[in-house]
Amino acid sequence: MTTIAVTGHMDITSDSVPLVRGELDKLLAAYEPSSLVGMSCIAKGSDSLFADAVLAAGGRLVVVIPSEDYRQAKVKPGHAATFDRLVETADEVLVMPHATANRQAYEAANAALLRRADRLVAVWNGQPPTGKGGGTADVVHEARKAGVPVDVVWPDGASRHVS
């Protein structure tokens, strides 16, 4: 079994979606489908793209939900159908023991991903941490500190929405 966790930007542009998905498909094709396990918090953007790519590659999906209220509090209507479909498709759903979706819940979910991961895929533009904690760069830093190999996916032409 190879367990691959994901971290990544939620705000990738619609033009970036096929670029990122293509790179994820190529990366996952290197693994035997029967022994591939993907772990994701299935947030909008990179997490859900990765989860769909794992399923398309024939792997099993483990979903980590950061808090008991995450679905109601954080999943926007435009992502709800994807979120629900991925929860239903998952082989395992782990709900973190936090009542409220907040930074501590996200950090605990990320720690759970890294505890079980053999590798981490980071859909990441390479920018340093913001200092707020719990972001993609923070997870990459924690993975590297823990000795978890990191595969960065950020194809030419990929971008994030400017806020």
N, C-alpha and C positions, 0 to 999 in steps of 0.2 A: 504494500500500500504506500502510495505517495500522497501526502496531504499538503495541498497548496492553499494558503489563505490569500486574501486580497485586501488591499487598501487602495484608495484612489479618490480622485476628485469627483465630487457630485455634480459640478457645474461645467462639465465638458460641453462644447457646442454641438449642435446637431450635425454639423459637417464633420466633426471629429469622431462621431459614433462609429461609422463604418471603418475608419482608419484604425481605431483602437480595437474594435471587434476583430478585424483581420489579423492584427498582431497577436491578440489573445488566442485566436484559433490556431495560428502557427505555433505558438509556444506550447499549447496544450496537446497538439498533435504528436509531440515527442513522447507522450506518456501512454502506457498501455491502458485502454479505457476501463478494463475490469479492475485495475488497481488504483485508479485516479479518484481522489476525494477532494472536492473544492469546498472551502469554507468562506462564507461571506455574510456580512450584515445586511445584504440586499438593499442598501440605500439606493436612491436614484443615482443614475450615472454609472460610474465605473464598477461599483459593487454588483449591480444587477447585470451589467454587460458580462462580467466575469462569470456570474452564476449561470447565465444562459449559455455561455461558451462551454462551461464544464458539462452541462447537460447535453449540449449538441455533440460534444466529444465522447459521450457515452459514460461519463463519470458520475459519481454520486455527489449529492449536494448536502452540506451541513450548513444550516442557517443559524446565525447567532443574532438574537434580538436584544438590543441594549437594555431595555427596561420593559416592565409590565405594561406601561401606557404608550409605548413607542408607536404602535400602529395608529392609535387614536390621536396622539399629540403631534407626531412628526411626519407621517406619511401623507403627502398632499394628494388631492383627488386625481391629478394627472398620473400619479405613480401607483395608486392603490391597486389597480387590476394586476399590474406586474408583480407588486409585492405579494399580493394574495396568491397568485399563481405559483410563485417561487416557494412560498411557505407550504403550499399544498403538494408541490413536487418534491420537496426536500425529503431525504432519508431520515434526517434528524433535525429537530428544531430545539435550540437551547435558548431559553429566555433567562437573561441575567437577573439576579435577585434585587433589582433596583425598581422601586415603585415609579420613579419619575425619570424621563429622558433628560439627562443633563451631562455635563462634562465628565463627572465621575462614572456615570453609566457607560459612556462611550469609551472611556479609558479602560474600564473593566472588560468590555466586549473585545476591545483590541488586544488586551492581555490574554483573554481566552483564545482568541485566534492564534496568537503567537505561541501559546503553550502547546498547542496541538500540531502546529505547522512544521513540515519538513522544509518548506520554502515559502517565501512571500512574493507575490506579484504586486508591484506598486505601479498603478496607473498614475504617474506623477511627473510633473513638469520640471522637477529638480530644484524648485525653489526652497529656501530654508524655512524652518518652522516660523510660524507667526508669533509664537510666544503665548498663545492662548491655550495650547495643549490639545491633545486628542486629534490632531490633523494628520494628513497623509505623511508629511515629512517627519512628524513625531513618531509615527508607527515604524517608518523605515529606520529611523535612528534606534528605536528600541529593538527592532529585529536584528540589526547589525551588532548592537551591543550584546545581544543574547546568542550571537553566532548563527542566526537563521539566515541562509542565503537569500538574497533579494534579486529578483528580476525586474528591472525597471522597464515599463512599457510607456513610451511617449513618442509615437511615430511623427515623422516630419509632417507638418501641416496641422497637427493637433493643437487645440487651443481651448481656453476656458472662457466662459462669459465674463465680461468686464463688469465689475460691480461698483 
